[in-house]
Amino acid sequence: MKPIVSIIMGSTSDLPVMESAAKFLNDMQVPFEMNALSAHRTPEKVESFSKGACARGIKVIIAAAGMAAHLPGVIASMTTLPVIGVPIKASLDGLDALLAIVQMPPGIPVATVGINGAQNAAILAVEMLALSDETIHHKMVNYKEELKKKIVKANEELAGIKFEFKVD
């Protein structure tokens, strides 16, 4: 089995957030890898990873970073693969990371999810893969149907809650 999604984080301190991306990919049976690379502390490794990812069969990169959140943009600057940035709430409530990731110059896009939005990053990655993989497409259709069922069930439960001035 070879990975087709790569989860990259600036350091292992980002792992508690990024585990939800790994769990979603695992649940969807999408092969992935996880590595810690730093745009500031291991720039040569980031370059080697970025330039070699496509040749290794990676199709989407999820890159997380907090504070001076350059990692997703640096990776995007060195590959033609789609990069999804996950801003990590490490300082300033994560706004510094969000702005650093979302404000990329023309020609170097990074799709960006919300602060600590690792699961949404994985969902977006799987949706991208589903464009060319029928099996993954069906898994995403089923996933979305399950989301609908949860809301229907929630409304059924809410209907049973009684208050004096609640109108049914």
NUPATOR-659911 format. One record per atom (N, C-alpha, C, O): residue in three letters; x, y, z. Coordinates in steps of 0.02 Angstrom, whole numbers, always signed. Each point is the difference from the previous one (the first is absolute). Layout:
! residues N
[site 'ALA', [X, Y, Z]]
...
//
This chain:
! residues 168
[site 'MET', [+42, -59, +0]]
[site 'MET', [-42, +59, +0]]
[site 'MET', [+45, +62, +0]]
[site 'MET', [+46, +6, +40]]
[site 'LYS', [-61, +40, -86]]
[site 'LYS', [+38, +62, -4]]
[site 'LYS', [-45, +58, +18]]
[site 'LYS', [-59, +1, -18]]
[site 'PRO', [+86, +48, +55]]
[site 'PRO', [-41, +58, +19]]
[site 'PRO', [-19, +43, -61]]
[site 'PRO', [+40, +8, -46]]
[site 'ILE', [-101, +19, +48]]
[site 'ILE', [-20, +48, -51]]
[site 'ILE', [-15, +69, +30]]
[site 'ILE', [-7, +49, -36]]
[site 'VAL', [+3, -47, +102]]
[site 'VAL', [-7, +64, +36]]
[site 'VAL', [+57, +4, +50]]
[site 'VAL', [+18, -49, +32]]
[site 'SER', [+10, +109, -27]]
[site 'SER', [+53, +11, +48]]
[site 'SER', [-23, +53, +50]]
[site 'SER', [-21, +55, -18]]
[site 'ILE', [+25, -74, +82]]
[site 'ILE', [-14, +48, +54]]
[site 'ILE', [+67, +23, +27]]
[site 'ILE', [+40, -40, +25]]
[site 'ILE', [-28, +104, -30]]
[site 'ILE', [+63, +30, +22]]
[site 'ILE', [-16, +50, +55]]
[site 'ILE', [-46, +41, -8]]
[site 'MET', [+83, -43, +61]]
[site 'MET', [-10, +49, +54]]
[site 'MET', [+67, +30, +19]]
[site 'MET', [+53, -32, -7]]
[site 'GLY', [-55, +94, +30]]
[site 'GLY', [+61, +35, +19]]
[site 'GLY', [+38, -33, +56]]
[site 'GLY', [+62, +3, +2]]
[site 'SER', [-97, -34, +44]]
[site 'SER', [+31, -37, +54]]
[site 'SER', [-51, -49, +28]]
[site 'SER', [-60, +6, -14]]
[site 'THR', [+82, -52, +55]]
[site 'THR', [-46, -49, +29]]
[site 'THR', [-48, +32, +50]]
[site 'THR', [-48, -32, +21]]
[site 'SER', [+61, +94, -1]]
[site 'SER', [-48, +34, +44]]
[site 'SER', [-66, +12, -37]]
[site 'SER', [-51, +14, +32]]
[site 'ASP', [+51, -19, -99]]
[site 'ASP', [-61, +8, -40]]
[site 'ASP', [-39, -65, -5]]
[site 'ASP', [-57, +0, -25]]
[site 'LEU', [+85, -55, +48]]
[site 'LEU', [-32, -65, -7]]
[site 'LEU', [-70, -5, +31]]
[site 'LEU', [-44, -29, -31]]
[site 'PRO', [+32, +56, +91]]
[site 'PRO', [-67, -5, +27]]
[site 'PRO', [-54, +29, -47]]
[site 'PRO', [-56, -26, -1]]
[site 'VAL', [+72, +78, -36]]
[site 'VAL', [-47, +28, -48]]
[site 'VAL', [-3, -44, -62]]
[site 'VAL', [-54, -14, -26]]
[site 'MET', [+112, -7, +1]]
[site 'MET', [+3, -35, -64]]
[site 'MET', [-24, -72, +3]]
[site 'MET', [-12, -31, -52]]
[site 'GLU', [+4, +5, +113]]
[site 'GLU', [-25, -69, +6]]
[site 'GLU', [-70, -8, -31]]
[site 'GLU', [-17, -53, -25]]
[site 'SER', [-23, +106, +27]]
[site 'SER', [-67, -6, -29]]
[site 'SER', [+3, -7, -76]]
[site 'SER', [-43, -33, -29]]
[site 'ALA', [+93, +62, -3]]
[site 'ALA', [+9, -10, -72]]
[site 'ALA', [+21, -72, -13]]
[site 'ALA', [-26, -33, -45]]
[site 'ALA', [+72, +8, +85]]
[site 'ALA', [+24, -69, -8]]
[site 'ALA', [-58, -49, +12]]
[site 'ALA', [-6, -49, -37]]
[site 'LYS', [-34, +62, +87]]
[site 'LYS', [-57, -44, +14]]
[site 'LYS', [-49, -2, -58]]
[site 'LYS', [-23, -53, -20]]
[site 'PHE', [+8, +112, -8]]
[site 'PHE', [-47, +1, -56]]
[site 'PHE', [+28, -37, -60]]
[site 'PHE', [-35, -40, -31]]
[site 'LEU', [+98, +52, +14]]
[site 'LEU', [+30, -36, -57]]
[site 'LEU', [+0, -75, +14]]
[site 'LEU', [-13, -40, -45]]
[site 'ASN', [+29, +21, +106]]
[site 'ASN', [+0, -71, +18]]
[site 'ASN', [-70, -30, -7]]
[site 'ASN', [-8, -55, -27]]
[site 'ASP', [-42, +91, +52]]
[site 'ASP', [-69, -24, -4]]
[site 'ASP', [-23, -8, -73]]
[site 'ASP', [-38, -45, -17]]
[site 'MET', [+63, +89, -26]]
[site 'MET', [-18, -2, -71]]
[site 'MET', [+44, -49, -39]]
[site 'MET', [-8, -8, -61]]
[site 'GLN', [+55, -23, +96]]
[site 'GLN', [+47, -49, -30]]
[site 'GLN', [+43, +31, -55]]
[site 'GLN', [+12, -30, -52]]
[site 'VAL', [+10, +92, +64]]
[site 'VAL', [+44, +35, -46]]
[site 'VAL', [+70, -4, +28]]
[site 'VAL', [+13, +25, +55]]
[site 'PRO', [+34, -55, -91]]
[site 'PRO', [+69, -7, +25]]
[site 'PRO', [+33, +70, +8]]
[site 'PRO', [-3, +42, -45]]
[site 'PHE', [+34, -32, +102]]
[site 'PHE', [+32, +64, +13]]
[site 'PHE', [+64, -10, +40]]
[site 'PHE', [+13, -53, +27]]
[site 'GLU', [+26, +106, -25]]
[site 'GLU', [+61, +2, +40]]
[site 'GLU', [-4, +62, +45]]
[site 'GLU', [-36, +47, -15]]
[site 'MET', [+74, -48, +68]]
[site 'MET', [+5, +58, +46]]
[site 'MET', [+73, +14, +15]]
[site 'MET', [+38, -46, +17]]
[site 'ASN', [-20, +109, -23]]
[site 'ASN', [+69, +20, +16]]
[site 'ASN', [+1, +69, +31]]
[site 'ASN', [-45, +40, -12]]
[site 'ALA', [+96, -27, +51]]
[site 'ALA', [+13, +66, +27]]
[site 'ALA', [+57, +30, -40]]
[site 'ALA', [+55, -28, -4]]
[site 'LEU', [-67, +86, -26]]
[site 'LEU', [+51, +37, -37]]
[site 'LEU', [-9, +73, +18]]
[site 'LEU', [-56, +24, +10]]
[site 'SER', [+111, +12, -5]]
[site 'SER', [-4, +70, +18]]
[site 'SER', [+29, +43, -55]]
[site 'SER', [+57, -10, -22]]
[site 'ALA', [-96, +59, +1]]
[site 'ALA', [+25, +47, -51]]
[site 'ALA', [+60, +40, +26]]
[site 'ALA', [+40, +24, -40]]
[site 'HIS', [-35, -18, +105]]
[site 'HIS', [+54, +40, +30]]
[site 'HIS', [+58, -42, +26]]
[site 'HIS', [+57, +21, -4]]
[site 'ARG', [-72, -80, +31]]
[site 'ARG', [+53, -41, +30]]
[site 'ARG', [+28, -54, -46]]
[site 'ARG', [+57, -20, +8]]
[site 'THR', [-98, -2, -57]]
[site 'THR', [+24, -52, -47]]
[site 'THR', [-19, +19, -72]]
[site 'THR', [-33, -39, -34]]
[site 'PRO', [+54, +98, +12]]
[site 'PRO', [-21, +22, -67]]
[site 'PRO', [+22, -46, -57]]
[site 'PRO', [-35, -7, -50]]
[site 'GLU', [+93, -24, +58]]
[site 'GLU', [+24, -46, -52]]
[site 'GLU', [-45, -61, -6]]
[site 'GLU', [-14, -23, -55]]
[site 'LYS', [-10, -2, +112]]
[site 'LYS', [-45, -58, -1]]
[site 'LYS', [-68, +19, -28]]
[site 'LYS', [-31, -40, -35]]
[site 'VAL', [+7, +101, +49]]
[site 'VAL', [-62, +24, -29]]
[site 'VAL', [+6, +3, -76]]
[site 'VAL', [-45, -20, -36]]
[site 'GLU', [+101, +46, +13]]
[site 'GLU', [+11, +4, -73]]
[site 'GLU', [+2, -69, -32]]
[site 'GLU', [-31, -11, -51]]
[site 'SER', [+68, -34, +81]]
[site 'SER', [+5, -68, -27]]
[site 'SER', [-68, -34, -1]]
[site 'SER', [-19, -32, -49]]
[site 'PHE', [-18, +38, +104]]
[site 'PHE', [-67, -29, +4]]
[site 'PHE', [-45, +30, -55]]
[site 'PHE', [-31, -37, -38]]
[site 'SER', [+29, +103, +34]]
[site 'SER', [-45, +34, -45]]
[site 'SER', [+14, -17, -73]]
[site 'SER', [-46, -13, -39]]
[site 'LYS', [+108, +13, +21]]
[site 'LYS', [+19, -13, -69]]
[site 'LYS', [-7, -74, -19]]
[site 'LYS', [-6, -16, -59]]
[site 'GLY', [+6, -29, +109]]
[site 'GLY', [-4, -71, -14]]
[site 'GLY', [-68, -31, +12]]
[site 'GLY', [-11, -59, -16]]
[site 'ALA', [-36, +97, +44]]
[site 'ALA', [-65, -29, +20]]
[site 'ALA', [-38, -29, -59]]
[site 'ALA', [-26, -55, +5]]
[site 'CYS', [+22, +91, -59]]
[site 'CYS', [-39, -22, -59]]
[site 'CYS', [+30, -65, -27]]
[site 'CYS', [-38, -47, -15]]
[site 'ALA', [+102, +43, +9]]
[site 'ALA', [+33, -60, -27]]
[site 'ALA', [-11, -60, +45]]
[site 'ALA', [+2, -57, -23]]
[site 'ARG', [-13, +69, +87]]
[site 'ARG', [-12, -55, +48]]
[site 'ARG', [-74, -22, +0]]
[site 'ARG', [-17, -48, +34]]
[site 'GLY', [-26, +83, -72]]
[site 'GLY', [-70, -20, -4]]
[site 'GLY', [-47, +40, +44]]
[site 'GLY', [-60, -15, +2]]
[site 'ILE', [+86, +65, +33]]
[site 'ILE', [-43, +43, +40]]
[site 'ILE', [-44, +41, -47]]
[site 'ILE', [+24, +25, -51]]
[site 'LYS', [-88, -19, +69]]
[site 'LYS', [-47, +38, -42]]
[site 'LYS', [-25, +64, +33]]
[site 'LYS', [-19, +48, -34]]
[site 'VAL', [+19, -47, +101]]
[site 'VAL', [-22, +59, +38]]
[site 'VAL', [+44, +5, +63]]
[site 'VAL', [+16, -51, +31]]
[site 'ILE', [+2, +112, -14]]
[site 'ILE', [+39, +12, +60]]
[site 'ILE', [-41, +42, +49]]
[site 'ILE', [-28, +52, -19]]
[site 'ILE', [+24, -75, +81]]
[site 'ILE', [-31, +39, +54]]
[site 'ILE', [+58, +24, +43]]
[site 'ILE', [+36, -41, +28]]
[site 'ALA', [-28, +107, -22]]
[site 'ALA', [+56, +27, +38]]
[site 'ALA', [-25, +45, +55]]
[site 'ALA', [-37, +48, -12]]
[site 'ALA', [+58, -62, +73]]
[site 'ALA', [-22, +37, +59]]
[site 'ALA', [+58, +40, +29]]
[site 'ALA', [+57, -23, +1]]
[site 'ALA', [-74, +83, +22]]
[site 'ALA', [+52, +41, +32]]
[site 'ALA', [-33, +52, +44]]
[site 'ALA', [-56, +22, -14]]
[site 'GLY', [+90, -4, +66]]
[site 'GLY', [-23, +53, +45]]
[site 'GLY', [+51, +56, +2]]
[site 'GLY', [+55, -6, -27]]
[site 'MET', [-73, +60, +59]]
[site 'MET', [+43, +58, +8]]
[site 'MET', [+24, +25, -67]]
[site 'MET', [-41, +19, -42]]
[site 'ALA', [+107, -18, +30]]
[site 'ALA', [+26, +20, -66]]
[site 'ALA', [-13, -58, -48]]
[site 'ALA', [+44, -41, -13]]
[site 'ALA', [-105, +39, -13]]
[site 'ALA', [-26, -59, -35]]
[site 'ALA', [+20, -1, -73]]
[site 'ALA', [-43, +6, -44]]
[site 'HIS', [+107, -14, +30]]
[site 'HIS', [+24, +1, -68]]
[site 'HIS', [-1, -67, -35]]
[site 'HIS', [+3, -3, -61]]
[site 'LEU', [-8, -51, +99]]
[site 'LEU', [+7, -67, -28]]
[site 'LEU', [-46, -14, -60]]
[site 'LEU', [+25, -22, -52]]
[site 'PRO', [-91, +33, +57]]
[site 'PRO', [-42, -15, -58]]
[site 'PRO', [+20, +39, -63]]
[site 'PRO', [+2, -28, -54]]
[site 'GLY', [+13, +91, +62]]
[site 'GLY', [+19, +42, -57]]
[site 'GLY', [+66, -20, -30]]
[site 'GLY', [+8, +0, -61]]
[site 'VAL', [+40, -17, +103]]
[site 'VAL', [+65, -21, -25]]
[site 'VAL', [-7, -65, -39]]
[site 'VAL', [+29, -7, -54]]
[site 'ILE', [-69, -40, +80]]
[site 'ILE', [-12, -62, -36]]
[site 'ILE', [-34, +15, -66]]
[site 'ILE', [+20, -27, -52]]
[site 'ALA', [-71, +69, +52]]
[site 'ALA', [-37, +16, -61]]
[site 'ALA', [+45, +33, -52]]
[site 'ALA', [-11, -8, -60]]
[site 'SER', [+61, +45, +82]]
[site 'SER', [+45, +33, -47]]
[site 'SER', [+45, -49, -37]]
[site 'SER', [+31, +18, -50]]
[site 'MET', [-26, -79, +75]]
[site 'MET', [+47, -48, -28]]
[site 'MET', [-33, -62, -30]]
[site 'MET', [+34, -48, -16]]
[site 'THR', [-100, +49, +8]]
[site 'THR', [-35, -57, -29]]
[site 'THR', [-60, +24, -40]]
[site 'THR', [-25, +56, +11]]
[site 'THR', [+2, -98, -56]]
[site 'THR', [-62, +15, -36]]
[site 'THR', [-59, -35, +31]]
[site 'THR', [-57, +7, -23]]
[site 'LEU', [+69, -46, +75]]
[site 'LEU', [-54, -34, +35]]
[site 'LEU', [-43, +49, +40]]
[site 'LEU', [+25, +52, +21]]
[site 'PRO', [-89, -68, -12]]
[site 'PRO', [-41, +43, +43]]
[site 'PRO', [+23, -5, +73]]
[site 'PRO', [+13, -54, +25]]
[site 'VAL', [-9, +111, +7]]
[site 'VAL', [+20, +4, +70]]
[site 'VAL', [-58, +31, +39]]
[site 'VAL', [-27, +52, -19]]
[site 'ILE', [+8, -87, +72]]
[site 'ILE', [-52, +25, +45]]
[site 'ILE', [+33, +20, +65]]
[site 'ILE', [+31, -41, +33]]
[site 'GLY', [-38, +104, -15]]
[site 'GLY', [+31, +25, +61]]
[site 'GLY', [-47, -4, +60]]
[site 'GLY', [-59, +15, -6]]
[site 'VAL', [+87, -35, +62]]
[site 'VAL', [-37, -2, +63]]
[site 'VAL', [+35, +47, +49]]
[site 'VAL', [+53, -16, +25]]
[site 'PRO', [-84, +74, -12]]
[site 'PRO', [+30, +44, +50]]
[site 'PRO', [-11, -29, +70]]
[site 'PRO', [-55, -19, +19]]
[site 'ILE', [+109, +17, +19]]
[site 'ILE', [-2, -28, +68]]
[site 'ILE', [-4, +57, +50]]
[site 'ILE', [+35, +50, -5]]
[site 'LYS', [-79, -58, +54]]
[site 'LYS', [-8, +50, +53]]
[site 'LYS', [+58, -8, +49]]
[site 'LYS', [-5, -37, +49]]
[site 'ALA', [+59, +73, -62]]
[site 'ALA', [+58, -3, +44]]
[site 'ALA', [+11, +66, +36]]
[site 'ALA', [+24, +1, +56]]
[site 'SER', [-41, +53, -89]]
[site 'SER', [+4, +67, +30]]
[site 'SER', [-52, +44, -33]]
[site 'SER', [-25, -16, -54]]
[site 'LEU', [+9, +72, +85]]
[site 'LEU', [-48, +48, -27]]
[site 'LEU', [-65, -33, -23]]
[site 'LEU', [-30, +20, -50]]
[site 'ASP', [+9, -71, +87]]
[site 'ASP', [-60, -39, -16]]
[site 'ASP', [+1, -31, -69]]
[site 'ASP', [-52, -18, -28]]
[site 'GLY', [+112, +11, -1]]
[site 'GLY', [+8, -31, -66]]
[site 'GLY', [-10, +48, -58]]
[site 'GLY', [+9, -19, -58]]
[site 'LEU', [-26, +82, +73]]
[site 'LEU', [-10, +48, -54]]
[site 'LEU', [+64, +14, -39]]
[site 'LEU', [-3, +10, -61]]
[site 'ASP', [+60, -10, +95]]
[site 'ASP', [+63, +11, -34]]
[site 'ASP', [+13, -55, -51]]
[site 'ASP', [+21, +13, -56]]
[site 'ALA', [-34, -76, +76]]
[site 'ALA', [+10, -56, -45]]
[site 'ALA', [-50, +2, -58]]
[site 'ALA', [+18, -13, -57]]
[site 'LEU', [-80, +28, +72]]
[site 'LEU', [-52, +4, -52]]
[site 'LEU', [+20, +51, -52]]
[site 'LEU', [-2, -14, -60]]
[site 'LEU', [+21, +74, +81]]
[site 'LEU', [+18, +52, -48]]
[site 'LEU', [+64, -18, -39]]
[site 'LEU', [+5, +14, -59]]
[site 'ALA', [+42, -45, +93]]
[site 'ALA', [+62, -19, -35]]
[site 'ALA', [-13, -52, -55]]
[site 'ALA', [+32, +1, -52]]
[site 'ILE', [-79, -46, +65]]
[site 'ILE', [-14, -53, -49]]
[site 'ILE', [-46, +24, -55]]
[site 'ILE', [+10, -17, -59]]
[site 'VAL', [-60, +56, +75]]
[site 'VAL', [-50, +19, -50]]
[site 'VAL', [+25, +56, -46]]
[site 'VAL', [-23, +6, -56]]
[site 'GLN', [+69, +35, +79]]
[site 'GLN', [+23, +58, -40]]
[site 'GLN', [+60, -18, -43]]
[site 'GLN', [+55, +26, +10]]
[site 'MET', [-65, -70, -58]]
[site 'MET', [+54, -21, -45]]
[site 'MET', [+3, +46, -61]]
[site 'MET', [-51, +27, -20]]
[site 'PRO', [+110, -20, -8]]
[site 'PRO', [+6, +43, -60]]
[site 'PRO', [-30, -35, -61]]
[site 'PRO', [-7, -61, -1]]
[site 'PRO', [-12, +100, -50]]
[site 'PRO', [-28, -30, -61]]
[site 'PRO', [+46, -54, -28]]
[site 'PRO', [+61, +8, -4]]
[site 'GLY', [-92, -63, -16]]
[site 'GLY', [+38, -55, -30]]
[site 'GLY', [+19, -55, +49]]
[site 'GLY', [+20, -54, -21]]
[site 'ILE', [-26, +67, +86]]
[site 'ILE', [+18, -50, +51]]
[site 'ILE', [-59, -9, +47]]
[site 'ILE', [+2, +22, +57]]
[site 'PRO', [-56, -55, -81]]
[site 'PRO', [-59, -7, +44]]
[site 'PRO', [+10, -54, +53]]
[site 'PRO', [+34, -50, -11]]
[site 'VAL', [-65, +62, +67]]
[site 'VAL', [-6, -50, +53]]
[site 'VAL', [-74, +1, +21]]
[site 'VAL', [-24, +50, +27]]
[site 'ALA', [-11, -106, -39]]
[site 'ALA', [-68, -5, +25]]
[site 'ALA', [+5, +1, +76]]
[site 'ALA', [+42, -36, +28]]
[site 'THR', [-83, +75, +6]]
[site 'THR', [+8, +8, +72]]
[site 'THR', [-66, -14, +35]]
[site 'THR', [-52, +27, -19]]
[site 'VAL', [+56, -69, +70]]
[site 'VAL', [-59, -14, +42]]
[site 'VAL', [+4, +42, +63]]
[site 'VAL', [+48, +38, +10]]
[site 'GLY', [-98, -43, +32]]
[site 'GLY', [-2, +39, +61]]
[site 'GLY', [+55, -19, +49]]
[site 'GLY', [+33, -52, -7]]
[site 'ILE', [-25, +93, +57]]
[site 'ILE', [+50, -12, +52]]
[site 'ILE', [-14, -67, +33]]
[site 'ILE', [-56, -14, +22]]
[site 'ASN', [+107, -28, -18]]
[site 'ASN', [-3, -68, +27]]
[site 'ASN', [-49, -45, -40]]
[site 'ASN', [-24, -50, +27]]
[site 'GLY', [+11, +67, -89]]
[site 'GLY', [-49, -36, -41]]
[site 'GLY', [+29, -60, -37]]
[site 'GLY', [-12, -8, -60]]
[site 'ALA', [+49, -33, +94]]
[site 'ALA', [+33, -57, -32]]
[site 'ALA', [-49, -49, -32]]
[site 'ALA', [+13, -26, -54]]
[site 'GLN', [-69, +13, +87]]
[site 'GLN', [-48, -47, -30]]
[site 'GLN', [-27, +27, -65]]
[site 'GLN', [-7, -37, -49]]
[site 'ASN', [-9, +102, +46]]
[site 'ASN', [-23, +29, -63]]
[site 'ASN', [+53, -4, -54]]
[site 'ASN', [-16, -8, -59]]
[site 'ALA', [+79, +15, +78]]
[site 'ALA', [+54, -7, -49]]
[site 'ALA', [+0, -70, -29]]
[site 'ALA', [+9, -8, -61]]
[site 'ALA', [-18, -42, +103]]
[site 'ALA', [-2, -69, -25]]
[site 'ALA', [-61, -12, -43]]
[site 'ALA', [+5, -34, -51]]
[site 'ILE', [-61, +62, +70]]
[site 'ILE', [-61, -7, -41]]
[site 'ILE', [+11, +32, -69]]
[site 'ILE', [-17, -30, -51]]
[site 'LEU', [+46, +89, +50]]
[site 'LEU', [+15, +33, -64]]
[site 'LEU', [+48, -41, -42]]
[site 'LEU', [-9, -6, -61]]
[site 'ALA', [+60, -22, +92]]
[site 'ALA', [+48, -43, -36]]
[site 'ALA', [-36, -60, -31]]
[site 'ALA', [+13, -17, -58]]
[site 'VAL', [-56, -14, +96]]
[site 'VAL', [-37, -59, -25]]
[site 'VAL', [-47, +21, -56]]
[site 'VAL', [-8, -36, -49]]
[site 'GLU', [-24, +94, +55]]
[site 'GLU', [-43, +24, -54]]
[site 'GLU', [+41, +11, -64]]
[site 'GLU', [-25, -15, -55]]
[site 'MET', [+85, +40, +61]]
[site 'MET', [+44, +8, -59]]
[site 'MET', [+15, -67, -31]]
[site 'MET', [-3, -9, -61]]
[site 'LEU', [+20, -39, +103]]
[site 'LEU', [+16, -68, -25]]
[site 'LEU', [-60, -32, -32]]
[site 'LEU', [+7, -39, -47]]
[site 'ALA', [-67, +53, +73]]
[site 'ALA', [-61, -30, -25]]
[site 'ALA', [-15, +20, -72]]
[site 'ALA', [-39, -33, -34]]
[site 'LEU', [+68, +87, +11]]
[site 'LEU', [-10, +22, -69]]
[site 'LEU', [+24, -52, -51]]
[site 'LEU', [-26, -4, -55]]
[site 'SER', [+76, -35, +74]]
[site 'SER', [+28, -48, -47]]
[site 'SER', [+0, -72, +26]]
[site 'SER', [+31, -43, -30]]
[site 'ASP', [-65, +31, +86]]
[site 'ASP', [-2, -66, +29]]
[site 'ASP', [-72, -16, +21]]
[site 'ASP', [-25, +28, +49]]
[site 'GLU', [-7, -73, -85]]
[site 'GLU', [-70, -16, +12]]
[site 'GLU', [-13, -29, +69]]
[site 'GLU', [-50, +14, +32]]
[site 'THR', [+97, -55, -8]]
[site 'THR', [-8, -30, +67]]
[site 'THR', [+0, +54, +54]]
[site 'THR', [-43, -1, +44]]
[site 'ILE', [+89, +47, -49]]
[site 'ILE', [+4, +55, +48]]
[site 'ILE', [-62, +44, -7]]
[site 'ILE', [-27, +24, +50]]
[site 'HIS', [+5, -13, -112]]
[site 'HIS', [-61, +40, -11]]
[site 'HIS', [-59, -30, +38]]
[site 'HIS', [-37, +36, +33]]
[site 'HIS', [+27, -101, -39]]
[site 'HIS', [-55, -33, +35]]
[site 'HIS', [+6, +6, +76]]
[site 'HIS', [-50, +8, +35]]
[site 'LYS', [+111, -12, -10]]
[site 'LYS', [+10, +8, +72]]
[site 'LYS', [-19, +70, +23]]
[site 'LYS', [-29, +10, +53]]
[site 'MET', [+45, +40, -95]]
[site 'MET', [-19, +69, +17]]
[site 'MET', [-75, +10, -3]]
[site 'MET', [-29, +34, +43]]
[site 'VAL', [-4, -64, -92]]
[site 'VAL', [-73, +4, -4]]
[site 'VAL', [-31, -29, +63]]
[site 'VAL', [-45, +29, +30]]
[site 'ASN', [+70, -87, -9]]
[site 'ASN', [-26, -31, +62]]
[site 'ASN', [+14, +43, +61]]
[site 'ASN', [-43, +6, +44]]
[site 'TYR', [+102, +23, -41]]
[site 'TYR', [+17, +44, +57]]
[site 'TYR', [-49, +58, +4]]
[site 'TYR', [-25, +17, +54]]
[site 'LYS', [+12, +15, -111]]
[site 'LYS', [-46, +57, -1]]
[site 'LYS', [-71, -20, +19]]
[site 'LYS', [-35, +37, +34]]
[site 'GLU', [+14, -97, -54]]
[site 'GLU', [-66, -25, +19]]
[site 'GLU', [-5, -10, +75]]
[site 'GLU', [-51, +14, +31]]
[site 'GLU', [+105, -39, -1]]
[site 'GLU', [+1, -10, +72]]
[site 'GLU', [-4, +67, +37]]
[site 'GLU', [-32, +5, +53]]
[site 'LEU', [+63, +47, -81]]
[site 'LEU', [-5, +67, +30]]
[site 'LEU', [-73, +23, +0]]
[site 'LEU', [-24, +27, +50]]
[site 'LYS', [-11, -38, -105]]
[site 'LYS', [-71, +18, -5]]
[site 'LYS', [-40, -37, +53]]
[site 'LYS', [-43, +30, +33]]
[site 'LYS', [+55, -94, -26]]
[site 'LYS', [-37, -41, +49]]
[site 'LYS', [+9, +27, +71]]
[site 'LYS', [-47, -1, +39]]
[site 'LYS', [+107, +24, -24]]
[site 'LYS', [+13, +27, +68]]
[site 'LYS', [-43, +61, +13]]
[site 'LYS', [-26, +9, +55]]
[site 'ILE', [+17, +33, -105]]
[site 'ILE', [-40, +60, +9]]
[site 'ILE', [-74, -18, +6]]
[site 'ILE', [-35, +29, +42]]
[site 'VAL', [+12, -75, -82]]
[site 'VAL', [-70, -23, +5]]
[site 'VAL', [-13, -27, +70]]
[site 'VAL', [-51, +16, +30]]
[site 'LYS', [+97, -57, -5]]
[site 'LYS', [-8, -28, +66]]
[site 'LYS', [+1, +54, +54]]
[site 'LYS', [-38, -2, +48]]
[site 'ALA', [+82, +51, -57]]
[site 'ALA', [+4, +55, +49]]
[site 'ALA', [-65, +38, +2]]
[site 'ALA', [-23, +19, +54]]
[site 'ASN', [-8, -7, -112]]
[site 'ASN', [-64, +36, -1]]
[site 'ASN', [-55, -41, +32]]
[site 'ASN', [-45, +28, +32]]
[site 'GLU', [+46, -93, -41]]
[site 'GLU', [-50, -43, +32]]
[site 'GLU', [+7, +5, +76]]
[site 'GLU', [-50, +3, +35]]
[site 'GLU', [+112, -2, -11]]
[site 'GLU', [+12, +6, +72]]
[site 'GLU', [-22, +68, +26]]
[site 'GLU', [-28, +6, +54]]
[site 'LEU', [+43, +47, -93]]
[site 'LEU', [-20, +67, +20]]
[site 'LEU', [-76, +7, +3]]
[site 'LEU', [-26, +37, +42]]
[site 'ALA', [-10, -72, -85]]
[site 'ALA', [-73, +3, +0]]
[site 'ALA', [-28, -27, +65]]
[site 'ALA', [-55, +21, +21]]
[site 'GLY', [+90, -65, +12]]
[site 'GLY', [-23, -29, +62]]
[site 'GLY', [+13, +42, +62]]
[site 'GLY', [-24, -15, +54]]
[site 'ILE', [+63, +67, -61]]
[site 'ILE', [+15, +44, +57]]
[site 'ILE', [-57, +48, +10]]
[site 'ILE', [-21, +35, -47]]
[site 'LYS', [-4, -32, +108]]
[site 'LYS', [-59, +41, +15]]
[site 'LYS', [+19, +60, +44]]
[site 'LYS', [+37, -6, +48]]
[site 'PHE', [-64, +63, -67]]
[site 'PHE', [+4, +62, +39]]
[site 'PHE', [-68, +32, -3]]
[site 'PHE', [-38, -10, -47]]
[site 'GLU', [+22, +49, +97]]
[site 'GLU', [-65, +31, +3]]
[site 'GLU', [-15, +43, -61]]
[site 'GLU', [-57, +1, -24]]
[site 'PHE', [+105, +35, +0]]
[site 'PHE', [-11, +46, -56]]
[site 'PHE', [+31, -24, -65]]
[site 'PHE', [+4, +38, -49]]
[site 'LYS', [+18, -100, +47]]
[site 'LYS', [+27, -29, -63]]
[site 'LYS', [-59, -20, -44]]
[site 'LYS', [-44, -38, +21]]
[site 'VAL', [+44, +63, -81]]
[site 'VAL', [-53, -15, -48]]
[site 'VAL', [+22, -58, -43]]
[site 'VAL', [+54, +3, -30]]
[site 'ASP', [-95, -55, +26]]
[site 'ASP', [+18, -58, -41]]
[site 'ASP', [-18, +9, -73]]
[site 'ASP', [+12, -45, -40]]
//
